[in-house]
Amino acid sequence: MVDGKKVITGTSVAVHSITKDGKYGVAKAVSIIKIGNKKNDTEVTLKKGKTAQITAIEIKKDKKIKHHRNLCYESSNTKVVTVTSDGVIKAMRKGNCKIWVYAQNGVYKVITVTVK
């Protein structure tokens, strides 16, 4: 509230929070295994209308990670690229954007996507 009026200073598509390890373990990092048929890469170029599957995993820090939540995917510009909850990228129109792949505890890896 500012001068008695409701003011929104920012919004977010998703909320990501950092958690302590406790009995469930904690991810040290997110590893991108492949995007489409490109292995160990964090950059991909697609033609408009084409799709590619992201294959990623959590790298454990110390304890065994009990499965608490799947990795989450978020596009920085859904007009250029969309990404499903299963990690399927779809090129919508020419441009560049980033896709973040988040683990339960907030660690992430960034993928750069170029649509031609």
GROMACS elastic network, one bead per residue, 0.5 to 0.9 nm:
[ bonds ]
;  ai    aj funct       b0    kb
    1     4     6  0.55359   500
    1     5     6  0.51345   500
    1     7     6  0.58777   500
    1     8     6  0.87638   500
    2     5     6  0.52168   500
    2     6     6  0.64273   500
    2     7     6  0.64682   500
    3     6     6  0.85310   500
    8    11     6  0.76182   500
   11    14     6  0.89393   500
   12    15     6  0.69519   500
   13    74     6  0.84026   500
   14    74     6  0.82848   500
   16   102     6  0.79763   500
   16   103     6  0.89062   500
   16   104     6  0.79022   500
   16   105     6  0.78130   500
   16   106     6  0.58297   500
   17   104     6  0.77972   500
   17   105     6  0.63139   500
   17   106     6  0.56133   500
   18   104     6  0.76630   500
   18   107     6  0.78937   500
   19    22     6  0.87801   500
   19    26     6  0.79699   500
   19   104     6  0.76831   500
   19   106     6  0.75177   500
   20    25     6  0.82554   500
   20    26     6  0.71895   500
   20   105     6  0.74934   500
   21    24     6  0.60374   500
   21    27     6  0.84901   500
   21    63     6  0.84991   500
   21   105     6  0.83518   500
   22    25     6  0.62157   500
   22    26     6  0.81029   500
   23    63     6  0.81710   500
   23    65     6  0.87311   500
   23    66     6  0.85529   500
   24    63     6  0.75114   500
   24    64     6  0.72220   500
   24    65     6  0.55658   500
   24    66     6  0.53224   500
   24    67     6  0.81731   500
   24    68     6  0.79092   500
   25    60     6  0.73366   500
   25    61     6  0.72619   500
   25    62     6  0.67913   500
   25    64     6  0.57478   500
   25    66     6  0.68698   500
   26    58     6  0.89623   500
   26    59     6  0.86723   500
   26    60     6  0.61461   500
   26    61     6  0.58011   500
   26    62     6  0.73290   500
   26    63     6  0.72495   500
   26    64     6  0.81689   500
   26    65     6  0.62459   500
   26    66     6  0.89295   500
   26   104     6  0.80884   500
   26   105     6  0.66157   500
   27    30     6  0.73805   500
   27    58     6  0.57313   500
   27    59     6  0.54911   500
   27    61     6  0.53976   500
   27    62     6  0.83622   500
   27    65     6  0.73109   500
   27   103     6  0.69161   500
   27   104     6  0.76366   500
   27   105     6  0.66814   500
   27   106     6  0.85990   500
   27   107     6  0.70878   500
   28    58     6  0.74498   500
   28    59     6  0.55697   500
   28    60     6  0.53473   500
   28    62     6  0.82525   500
   28   105     6  0.89242   500
   28   107     6  0.70964   500
   29    57     6  0.85951   500
   29    58     6  0.60087   500
   29    59     6  0.51259   500
   29    60     6  0.72184   500
   29    61     6  0.78839   500
   29   103     6  0.79133   500
   29   107     6  0.58195   500
   29   108     6  0.66341   500
   29   109     6  0.77171   500
   30    56     6  0.69008   500
   30    57     6  0.57984   500
   30    59     6  0.58533   500
   30    60     6  0.89820   500
   30    71     6  0.87906   500
   30   101     6  0.73529   500
   30   102     6  0.73061   500
   30   103     6  0.67284   500
   30   107     6  0.66892   500
   30   108     6  0.55929   500
   30   109     6  0.57599   500
   31    40     6  0.82243   500
   31    55     6  0.87106   500
   31    56     6  0.55294   500
   31    57     6  0.53853   500
   31    58     6  0.62904   500
   31    59     6  0.67278   500
   31   108     6  0.86164   500
   31   109     6  0.70854   500
   32    35     6  0.75376   500
   32    39     6  0.80479   500
   32    40     6  0.60072   500
   32    41     6  0.69013   500
   32    42     6  0.69958   500
   32    54     6  0.73466   500
   32    55     6  0.61235   500
   32    57     6  0.66836   500
   32   101     6  0.86973   500
   32   109     6  0.75855   500
   32   111     6  0.86863   500
   33    38     6  0.86263   500
   33    39     6  0.58430   500
   33    40     6  0.51736   500
   33    41     6  0.76210   500
   33    54     6  0.78414   500
   33    55     6  0.54081   500
   33    56     6  0.52775   500
   33    57     6  0.72795   500
   34    37     6  0.64408   500
   34    38     6  0.53536   500
   34    40     6  0.53767   500
   34    41     6  0.64141   500
   34    42     6  0.83293   500
   34    53     6  0.80087   500
   34    54     6  0.60889   500
   34    55     6  0.52530   500
   34    56     6  0.71080   500
   35    38     6  0.53348   500
   35    39     6  0.65529   500
   35    40     6  0.79618   500
   35    41     6  0.70680   500
   35    42     6  0.78483   500
   35    43     6  0.84053   500
   35    44     6  0.72419   500
   35    52     6  0.62529   500
   35    53     6  0.55886   500
   35    55     6  0.62105   500
   35    56     6  0.86631   500
   36    39     6  0.80998   500
   36    44     6  0.87177   500
   36    51     6  0.80926   500
   36    54     6  0.64826   500
   36    55     6  0.80998   500
   37    52     6  0.82636   500
   37    53     6  0.85086   500
   38    41     6  0.64493   500
   38    44     6  0.81727   500
   41    44     6  0.76272   500
   41   111     6  0.82390   500
   42   109     6  0.82420   500
   42   110     6  0.68977   500
   42   112     6  0.62599   500
   42   113     6  0.85239   500
   43   110     6  0.88864   500
   43   111     6  0.56105   500
   43   113     6  0.59148   500
   43   114     6  0.79814   500
   44    52     6  0.89470   500
   44   111     6  0.76638   500
   44   112     6  0.64310   500
   44   113     6  0.50649   500
   44   114     6  0.63586   500
   44   115     6  0.85968   500
   45   112     6  0.85497   500
   45   113     6  0.58245   500
   45   115     6  0.57536   500
   45   116     6  0.71788   500
   46    49     6  0.82361   500
   46    50     6  0.62589   500
   46    51     6  0.74208   500
   46    52     6  0.80872   500
   46    90     6  0.85051   500
   46    91     6  0.64118   500
   46   113     6  0.75370   500
   46   114     6  0.63305   500
   46   116     6  0.62779   500
   47    50     6  0.56246   500
   47    51     6  0.85133   500
   47    91     6  0.66210   500
   47    92     6  0.87673   500
   47    93     6  0.83541   500
   47    94     6  0.80100   500
   47   114     6  0.84730   500
   47   115     6  0.54788   500
   48    51     6  0.87232   500
   48    80     6  0.88384   500
   48    90     6  0.81248   500
   48    92     6  0.55949   500
   48    93     6  0.53800   500
   48    94     6  0.65753   500
   48   115     6  0.60692   500
   48   116     6  0.62811   500
   49    90     6  0.65078   500
   49    91     6  0.51551   500
   49    92     6  0.57501   500
   49    93     6  0.76008   500
   50    89     6  0.83065   500
   50    90     6  0.59049   500
   50    91     6  0.55989   500
   50    92     6  0.81642   500
   51    88     6  0.67027   500
   51    89     6  0.53033   500
   51    91     6  0.62969   500
   52    87     6  0.84106   500
   52    88     6  0.57382   500
   52    89     6  0.51755   500
   52    90     6  0.67905   500
   52    91     6  0.87446   500
   53    86     6  0.82332   500
   53    87     6  0.58418   500
   53    89     6  0.61563   500
   54    86     6  0.81451   500
   54    87     6  0.50503   500
   54    88     6  0.61135   500
   54    89     6  0.73004   500
   55    87     6  0.72413   500
   56    71     6  0.79604   500
   56    87     6  0.85597   500
   56   101     6  0.80188   500
   57    71     6  0.77271   500
   57   103     6  0.86227   500
   58    65     6  0.86694   500
   58    71     6  0.79256   500
   58   103     6  0.66414   500
   59    65     6  0.89529   500
   60    63     6  0.68634   500
   60    64     6  0.67989   500
   60    65     6  0.64384   500
   61    64     6  0.83671   500
   61    65     6  0.86115   500
   62    65     6  0.84902   500
   63    66     6  0.89616   500
   65    68     6  0.80649   500
   67    70     6  0.75662   500
   68   104     6  0.73053   500
   69    72     6  0.84941   500
   69   103     6  0.78683   500
   69   104     6  0.60922   500
   70    85     6  0.86986   500
   70    86     6  0.87083   500
   70   102     6  0.89120   500
   70   103     6  0.73494   500
   70   104     6  0.74951   500
   71    85     6  0.81663   500
   71    86     6  0.83578   500
   71    87     6  0.86324   500
   71   101     6  0.65099   500
   71   102     6  0.55544   500
   71   103     6  0.50314   500
   71   104     6  0.69276   500
   72    84     6  0.89761   500
   72    85     6  0.63228   500
   72    86     6  0.80881   500
   72    87     6  0.79560   500
   72   100     6  0.79384   500
   72   101     6  0.56280   500
   72   102     6  0.50348   500
   72   103     6  0.66569   500
   72   104     6  0.82107   500
   73    83     6  0.65660   500
   73    84     6  0.70759   500
   73    85     6  0.61358   500
   73    86     6  0.79017   500
   73    87     6  0.62769   500
   73    99     6  0.67000   500
   73   100     6  0.56576   500
   73   102     6  0.64233   500
   74    77     6  0.89533   500
   74    78     6  0.89049   500
   74    82     6  0.81626   500
   74    83     6  0.66370   500
   74    84     6  0.83591   500
   74    85     6  0.85383   500
   74    98     6  0.83277   500
   74    99     6  0.54609   500
   74   100     6  0.52459   500
   74   101     6  0.67840   500
   74   102     6  0.82888   500
   75    78     6  0.58960   500
   75    80     6  0.87811   500
   75    81     6  0.66355   500
   75    82     6  0.61425   500
   75    83     6  0.63697   500
   75    97     6  0.71341   500
   75    98     6  0.59443   500
   75   100     6  0.66042   500
   76    80     6  0.87788   500
   76    81     6  0.82407   500
   76    82     6  0.89664   500
   76    97     6  0.57658   500
   76    98     6  0.53362   500
   76    99     6  0.61951   500
   76   100     6  0.79846   500
   77    80     6  0.56243   500
   77    81     6  0.62722   500
   77    82     6  0.76224   500
   77    96     6  0.82548   500
   77    97     6  0.58729   500
   77    98     6  0.74955   500
   77    99     6  0.86532   500
   78    83     6  0.80207   500
   78    92     6  0.78898   500
   78    97     6  0.85775   500
   79    82     6  0.73294   500
   79    91     6  0.87882   500
   79    92     6  0.62723   500
   79    93     6  0.68555   500
   79    95     6  0.89908   500
   80    90     6  0.85631   500
   80    91     6  0.62020   500
   80    94     6  0.63606   500
   80    95     6  0.59170   500
   80    96     6  0.68401   500
   80    97     6  0.68770   500
   80   113     6  0.89715   500
   80   114     6  0.86585   500
   80   115     6  0.72505   500
   81    89     6  0.66143   500
   81    90     6  0.55556   500
   81    92     6  0.53568   500
   81    93     6  0.73329   500
   81    95     6  0.86278   500
   81    96     6  0.82779   500
   81    97     6  0.71100   500
   81    98     6  0.86115   500
   81    99     6  0.85605   500
   81   113     6  0.77892   500
   81   114     6  0.88419   500
   81   115     6  0.79366   500
   82    88     6  0.80971   500
   82    89     6  0.57454   500
   82    90     6  0.52794   500
   82    91     6  0.68098   500
   82    92     6  0.71708   500
   82    99     6  0.88987   500
   83    86     6  0.79222   500
   83    87     6  0.58378   500
   83    88     6  0.53240   500
   83    90     6  0.63135   500
   83    99     6  0.79096   500
   84    87     6  0.52090   500
   84    88     6  0.52447   500
   84    89     6  0.68062   500
   84    90     6  0.85408   500
   85    88     6  0.75679   500
   87   101     6  0.85506   500
   89    99     6  0.89425   500
   91    94     6  0.78905   500
   91   113     6  0.87511   500
   91   114     6  0.85702   500
   91   115     6  0.61442   500
   91   116     6  0.88161   500
   92   115     6  0.78681   500
   93   115     6  0.64635   500
   93   116     6  0.76909   500
   94   114     6  0.74987   500
   94   116     6  0.51208   500
   95   113     6  0.83593   500
   95   114     6  0.59347   500
   95   115     6  0.52534   500
   95   116     6  0.69613   500
   96   112     6  0.73986   500
   96   113     6  0.56700   500
   96   115     6  0.62517   500
   96   116     6  0.89542   500
   97   111     6  0.85071   500
   97   112     6  0.60856   500
   97   113     6  0.54151   500
   97   114     6  0.67413   500
   97   115     6  0.86625   500
   98   110     6  0.64927   500
   98   111     6  0.55395   500
   98   113     6  0.58980   500
   98   114     6  0.88055   500
   99   109     6  0.83497   500
   99   110     6  0.57020   500
   99   111     6  0.50278   500
   99   112     6  0.64931   500
   99   113     6  0.73837   500
  100   108     6  0.64622   500
  100   109     6  0.58534   500
  100   111     6  0.63713   500
  100   112     6  0.89979   500
  101   107     6  0.84279   500
  101   108     6  0.52902   500
  101   109     6  0.53324   500
  101   110     6  0.64076   500
  101   111     6  0.78793   500
  102   105     6  0.80350   500
  102   106     6  0.59306   500
  102   107     6  0.58642   500
  102   109     6  0.68923   500
  102   110     6  0.89511   500
  103   106     6  0.54802   500
  103   107     6  0.55257   500
  103   108     6  0.61405   500
  104   107     6  0.75538   500
  105   108     6  0.89824   500
